[in-house]
Amino acid sequence: MFAAIEDVENKVKRARDDWIKELEYAAIFKKHQSDKSTLGPTEEWILKNEHYRKPDVEGKRPKCLLVVDDCSHSKIFSSGRANPFVNLCLRHRHLHDVGLSIFLLLQNQTGLPRALRLNTMQYALWRTQDTREIKSIFEEVGGVVNWNTFIRLYDYATRDSLHDFLFIDLNAIDPNLMFRKNLDERILLDESESSAPLLALLKPEKEARSNVVTAEGKKDA
């Protein structure tokens, strides 16, 4: 299992190297297009070897993603300092200068090492009957909303379908950018009620007008 982690890191490095190589080729190709007389012998050889093809990228760095599915209670989530996966999660943002996004698909998060929980920046929470898991995730955002508000957010986001989820973005500075139903409906907190805020829904975001949604789901323009 840990050999697979090393393989992932090597693949990210290869993606970085290929990207840099392509950027270098793009610069030579641009030079060839603008003034062939400025090309050196090595650059001419590179172009010929590549059959003077048009560059594949224009400065876009690779976007790498690792998905870890249903590995709860496995060695990959052991809390020891020598665990290479925990180490990878702590430095994934700067891995080989391009970064690696990591999705953890779990039935519960209570078995995660504390270091991983503290470094989780987004949550997608589907409907569950396990209140311990709901409370566990609430504790990660408890400084932003109270328990009653969090439950209303959760119920609103997940009540229509088993496929719907509450998306929580801890990178967001503004609380009104933190909560979504799925990925495309932003849930806004109405500051007019401090104890039990109403929820305002922007659906979709490009619409100028928002709707006020009560706990019962009734909408008022």
C-alpha positions as CSV (number, residue, x, y, z in Angstrom):
1,M,0.0,0.0,0.0
2,F,2.7,2.5,0.9
3,A,4.5,1.6,-2.3
4,A,1.5,3.0,-4.1
5,I,2.0,6.3,-2.3
6,E,5.5,6.5,-3.6
7,D,4.2,5.7,-7.1
8,V,1.7,8.6,-6.8
9,E,4.5,11.0,-5.9
10,N,6.5,9.8,-8.8
11,K,3.6,10.4,-11.2
12,V,3.1,13.9,-9.9
13,K,6.8,14.6,-10.5
14,R,6.6,13.2,-14.0
15,A,3.6,15.4,-14.7
16,R,5.7,18.4,-13.5
17,D,8.7,17.4,-15.6
18,D,6.5,16.9,-18.7
19,W,4.9,20.3,-18.1
20,I,8.2,22.1,-17.8
21,K,9.5,20.3,-20.9
22,E,6.5,21.4,-22.9
23,L,6.8,25.0,-21.7
24,E,10.4,25.0,-22.9
25,Y,9.3,23.5,-26.3
26,A,6.6,26.2,-26.5
27,A,9.2,28.9,-26.1
28,I,11.3,27.4,-28.9
29,F,8.3,27.0,-31.1
30,K,7.3,30.7,-30.6
31,K,10.9,31.7,-31.4
32,H,10.7,29.6,-34.6
33,Q,7.4,31.3,-35.6
34,S,8.7,34.9,-35.0
35,D,12.3,34.7,-36.2
36,K,13.9,31.5,-37.3
37,S,17.3,33.1,-37.6
38,T,17.6,33.3,-33.8
39,L,17.4,29.6,-33.3
40,G,20.5,27.7,-32.2
41,P,21.5,24.2,-33.4
42,T,20.0,22.5,-30.3
43,E,16.7,24.3,-30.7
44,E,16.6,23.4,-34.4
45,W,17.2,19.7,-33.4
46,I,14.4,19.8,-30.8
47,L,11.9,21.3,-33.3
48,K,12.8,18.7,-35.9
49,N,12.6,15.9,-33.4
50,E,9.1,17.0,-32.5
51,H,8.1,17.4,-36.2
52,Y,7.5,21.1,-35.7
53,R,4.2,20.3,-33.9
54,K,2.1,23.0,-32.2
55,P,2.7,23.0,-28.4
56,D,0.1,21.2,-26.4
57,V,0.0,23.6,-23.5
58,E,0.2,27.3,-23.0
59,G,1.5,27.7,-19.5
60,K,-1.1,25.7,-17.7
61,R,0.3,23.7,-14.9
62,P,-0.9,20.1,-14.4
63,K,-3.7,19.4,-12.0
64,C,-3.2,16.2,-10.1
65,L,-5.8,14.4,-8.1
66,L,-5.6,11.4,-5.7
67,V,-8.8,9.7,-4.7
68,V,-8.7,7.4,-1.6
69,D,-11.9,5.3,-1.4
70,D,-13.1,3.4,1.7
71,C,-9.8,2.8,3.4
72,S,-11.0,3.4,7.0
73,H,-9.2,1.4,9.7
74,S,-6.4,0.5,7.3
75,K,-2.7,1.2,7.8
76,I,-2.9,4.2,5.4
77,F,-4.7,6.1,8.2
78,S,-2.4,5.1,11.1
79,S,-1.4,8.0,13.2
80,G,2.3,7.3,13.4
81,R,4.8,10.0,12.3
82,A,6.4,7.5,9.9
83,N,3.2,7.1,7.9
84,P,4.0,8.3,4.4
85,F,0.4,9.0,3.5
86,V,-0.1,11.4,6.5
87,N,3.2,13.0,5.5
88,L,1.9,13.4,1.9
89,C,-1.3,15.0,3.1
90,L,0.6,17.5,5.1
91,R,2.7,18.7,2.2
92,H,0.4,18.0,-0.8
93,R,-0.2,21.6,-1.6
94,H,3.4,22.1,-2.7
95,L,4.3,18.6,-3.9
96,H,6.9,18.9,-6.6
97,D,5.9,22.6,-7.1
98,V,2.6,21.7,-8.7
99,G,0.6,20.3,-5.8
100,L,-1.8,17.3,-5.4
101,S,-5.5,17.5,-4.5
102,I,-6.6,14.6,-2.3
103,F,-10.2,13.3,-2.0
104,L,-10.9,11.0,1.0
105,L,-14.1,9.0,0.6
106,L,-15.2,7.8,4.0
107,Q,-18.1,6.2,5.8
108,N,-16.9,8.1,8.9
109,Q,-14.2,10.5,9.7
110,T,-13.7,9.8,13.4
111,G,-11.0,7.2,12.5
112,L,-8.9,9.8,10.6
113,P,-5.6,10.9,12.3
114,R,-6.0,14.3,13.9
115,A,-3.4,15.7,11.6
116,L,-5.5,14.9,8.6
117,R,-8.7,16.3,10.2
118,L,-7.0,19.6,11.0
119,N,-5.8,19.9,7.4
120,T,-9.1,19.1,5.7
121,M,-10.3,22.2,3.9
122,Q,-13.5,20.9,2.2
123,Y,-16.3,18.6,3.3
124,A,-19.1,17.0,1.3
125,L,-21.6,15.6,3.8
126,W,-24.3,13.3,2.6
127,R,-27.4,12.1,4.6
128,T,-26.5,9.8,7.5
129,Q,-28.2,8.4,10.5
130,D,-25.0,8.6,12.5
131,T,-25.3,11.7,14.6
132,R,-21.8,11.2,15.9
133,E,-20.4,11.9,12.4
134,I,-22.5,15.0,12.0
135,K,-21.3,16.3,15.3
136,S,-17.7,15.5,14.5
137,I,-17.9,17.6,11.3
138,F,-19.8,20.3,13.1
139,E,-16.9,20.6,15.5
140,E,-14.7,21.5,12.6
141,V,-16.9,24.5,11.7
142,G,-18.3,25.2,15.2
143,G,-16.6,28.6,15.3
144,V,-18.6,29.9,12.4
145,V,-22.2,28.7,13.1
146,N,-24.0,27.2,16.1
147,W,-25.3,23.7,16.3
148,N,-28.9,24.6,15.5
149,T,-27.9,26.5,12.4
150,F,-25.6,23.7,11.3
151,I,-28.4,21.2,11.5
152,R,-30.7,23.5,9.5
153,L,-28.0,23.8,6.9
154,Y,-27.5,20.1,6.8
155,D,-31.2,19.3,6.7
156,Y,-31.8,21.8,3.9
157,A,-29.0,20.5,1.7
158,T,-29.7,16.8,2.1
159,R,-33.5,16.4,2.5
160,D,-34.5,16.2,-1.2
161,S,-32.4,13.3,-2.5
162,L,-30.0,10.7,-1.3
163,H,-27.6,12.2,-3.8
164,D,-27.6,15.7,-2.4
165,F,-25.0,16.8,0.1
166,L,-23.9,19.7,2.2
167,F,-20.6,21.2,0.9
168,I,-18.5,23.0,3.4
169,D,-15.5,25.1,2.3
170,L,-13.2,26.1,5.2
171,N,-11.0,28.1,2.8
172,A,-13.8,30.7,2.5
173,I,-13.2,33.8,4.6
174,D,-16.8,35.0,4.3
175,P,-19.3,32.6,6.0
176,N,-21.8,33.3,3.1
177,L,-19.3,31.6,0.8
178,M,-18.8,28.6,3.0
179,F,-21.9,26.5,2.7
180,R,-23.5,25.0,-0.5
181,K,-26.1,22.5,-1.4
182,N,-24.2,20.2,-3.7
183,L,-21.7,22.4,-5.6
184,D,-23.9,24.8,-7.5
185,E,-26.3,26.3,-4.9
186,R,-24.8,28.7,-2.4
187,I,-26.5,28.9,1.0
188,L,-26.5,32.4,2.6
189,L,-26.9,33.1,6.3
190,D,-29.4,35.9,7.0
191,E,-28.0,38.0,9.9
192,S,-31.4,39.3,10.7
193,E,-32.0,36.3,13.0
194,S,-29.1,35.6,15.4
195,S,-30.6,32.5,17.2
196,A,-32.1,30.7,14.2
197,P,-31.0,32.4,11.0
198,L,-33.1,32.0,7.8
199,L,-31.3,30.5,4.8
200,A,-31.1,32.4,1.6
201,L,-30.5,30.5,-1.5
202,L,-28.8,31.6,-4.7
203,K,-29.9,29.2,-7.4
204,P,-27.9,29.4,-9.6
205,E,-25.3,32.0,-8.6
206,K,-25.6,34.0,-11.9
207,E,-29.1,35.0,-11.0
208,A,-29.3,38.5,-9.5
209,R,-32.2,37.7,-7.1
210,S,-32.0,35.4,-4.2
211,N,-34.8,33.5,-2.4
212,V,-35.4,33.3,1.3
213,V,-35.9,29.7,2.4
214,T,-37.5,29.0,5.8
215,A,-36.8,25.8,7.7
216,E,-40.0,24.4,6.3
217,G,-38.9,25.1,2.8
218,K,-41.4,27.9,2.0
219,K,-39.9,30.5,-0.3
220,D,-40.6,34.2,-0.1
221,A,-39.4,36.6,-2.8
